[in-house]
Amino acid sequence: MAAHAARALLLAACTVSWIVGYRFPRPRAAAPRATLRASTSSSPVADELQGWDASQAAAFLEKYWQKRPVLIRQAFPAIEEDLRQLTEADFFALCTDEDVESRTLVRDASDGESGWTKEYGPFSPRDVKKLASSPRDWTVLVQEVDRHIPSIADLWHK
């Protein structure tokens, strides 16, 4: 029961949102699933954690919940295969739909490390294509993917 509650808490925390195009260095080897400790990744945006289990819920709430950004890699390995059915193109298609809440973050070339521009969707297919081919760091965030793709909504019941 505790594991199910912790998974539900984490899913609720991210509201089944998806980030596409995260272009920061990613660790190559999987770290052991154990303590809630940020990795040594060089991401300037968020702490990165490897794995998730129910024992980390209290530490997650204390350190991250509505306080600071965190990227949890391999949070749900049991559904990893289900998530692979979605492609970058699927997310780009969602962010062109006016019924879907989406936004982009693009690093400003003139501002170096600190400058980011946020824009809200929907985006035109032309804008999406331009972003995807951009050499700058960028992120696309699509909210509530589970409301728009039934197979993702089914993950709540796994």
C-alpha positions as a printed Julia matrix, in Angstrom:
158×3 Matrix{Float64}:
  0.0    0.0     0.0
  2.81   2.45    0.83
  4.48   1.82   -2.53
  1.18   2.46   -4.33
  0.6    5.67   -2.36
  4.13   6.9    -3.08
  3.71   6.19   -6.8
  0.37   8.01   -6.83
  1.97  10.94   -5.0
  4.78  11.17   -7.53
  2.4   10.85  -10.49
  0.21  13.57   -9.02
  3.3   15.72   -8.47
  4.2   15.66  -12.12
  0.54  15.62  -13.29
  1.67  13.23  -15.97
  3.55  16.02  -17.66
  6.24  15.26  -20.17
  9.38  17.09  -21.05
 10.73  16.65  -24.53
 14.02  17.88  -25.86
 15.91  18.07  -22.62
 19.35  18.8   -24.05
 21.58  18.79  -21.0
 24.21  16.13  -20.27
 22.6   12.9   -19.16
 24.28  10.24  -17.07
 25.06   7.15  -19.13
 25.09   4.44  -16.47
 22.11   3.79  -14.23
 22.8    4.66  -10.63
 21.66   2.3    -7.88
 18.17   2.84   -6.51
 18.63   3.87   -2.94
 18.83   7.25   -1.32
 17.18  10.49   -2.34
 20.34  12.27   -3.38
 20.94  14.48   -6.36
 23.3   13.16   -8.99
 26.48  14.92   -9.96
 24.99  15.88  -13.33
 25.84  19.29  -14.66
 22.23  20.31  -15.27
 21.86  24.01  -14.47
 18.08  23.71  -14.26
 17.18  20.89  -11.89
 18.61  18.28   -9.57
 18.61  14.83  -11.09
 17.71  11.71   -9.15
 17.99   8.09  -10.21
 15.08   5.8    -9.46
 12.25   6.05   -6.99
 10.74   3.95   -4.24
  8.22   4.49   -1.46
 10.87   5.06    1.19
 11.84   8.32   -0.53
  8.43  10.0    -0.29
  9.06  11.97    2.91
 12.48  13.21    1.76
 11.01  14.15   -1.64
  8.24  16.17    0.0
 10.66  17.9     2.35
 13.3   18.81   -0.21
 11.49  19.2    -3.56
  7.69  19.4    -3.38
  6.79  22.92   -4.59
 10.3   24.11   -3.64
 12.77  23.28   -6.4
 12.84  21.44   -9.73
 13.9   17.83   -9.91
 14.21  15.33  -12.74
 13.71  11.74  -11.59
 15.2    9.33  -14.09
 13.85   5.77  -14.15
 11.16   6.68  -11.64
  8.84   3.96  -12.88
 10.85   1.18  -14.52
  7.79  -1.11  -14.59
  6.06   1.15  -17.12
  9.15   2.13  -19.09
  8.18  -0.01  -22.09
  4.71   1.56  -22.17
  6.24   5.02  -22.25
  8.5    4.17  -25.17
  5.47   3.94  -27.44
  5.36   7.74  -27.43
  7.76   9.59  -29.67
  9.06  13.12  -29.77
  6.75  13.65  -32.77
  3.73  12.71  -30.6
  4.61  15.43  -28.1
  5.25  17.98  -30.8
  1.84  17.16  -32.28
  0.23  17.68  -28.87
  1.83  21.1   -28.44
  0.23  22.28  -31.7
 -3.25  21.39  -30.39
 -5.11  24.32  -28.83
 -6.82  22.0   -26.33
 -3.46  21.01  -24.84
 -1.54  23.16  -22.39
  2.08  23.39  -23.49
  5.05  25.7   -23.28
  8.62  25.95  -24.43
 11.74  27.13  -22.68
 14.6   28.2   -24.94
 18.0   29.38  -23.78
 18.74  32.89  -24.97
 21.94  32.85  -26.99
 22.79  36.39  -25.92
 22.39  35.76  -22.2
 24.59  32.71  -21.74
 23.79  30.51  -18.75
 21.11  32.63  -17.12
 18.72  33.68  -19.87
 15.67  31.64  -20.84
 12.59  32.58  -22.83
  9.25  30.94  -22.02
  6.44  30.81  -24.57
  3.0   29.27  -24.23
  1.33  27.11  -26.88
 -0.36  26.16  -28.97
  2.51  26.36  -31.44
  2.36  26.23  -35.2
  3.9   23.2   -36.92
  6.45  25.6   -38.41
  7.48  26.83  -34.93
  7.84  23.25  -33.71
 10.0   22.28  -36.67
 12.18  25.35  -36.15
 12.59  24.54  -32.44
 13.45  20.91  -33.09
 16.28  21.9   -35.41
 17.57  24.69  -33.16
 21.15  24.33  -31.91
 20.22  26.08  -28.64
 19.13  24.28  -25.48
 15.35  23.94  -25.35
 12.57  22.11  -23.58
  8.95  21.46  -24.49
  6.58  20.8   -21.6
  3.2   19.21  -22.34
  0.73  19.11  -19.45
 -1.76  16.34  -18.74
 -0.67  13.95  -21.46
 -2.88  11.32  -19.83
 -5.97  13.33  -20.79
 -5.02  13.33  -24.46
 -3.48   9.89  -25.02
 -5.64   7.02  -23.69
 -2.75   4.55  -23.41
 -1.01   6.92  -21.0
 -4.2    7.32  -18.97
 -4.21   3.52  -18.6
 -0.88   3.73  -16.76
 -2.7    5.08  -13.71
 -4.2    1.59  -13.29
 -0.97  -0.38  -13.46
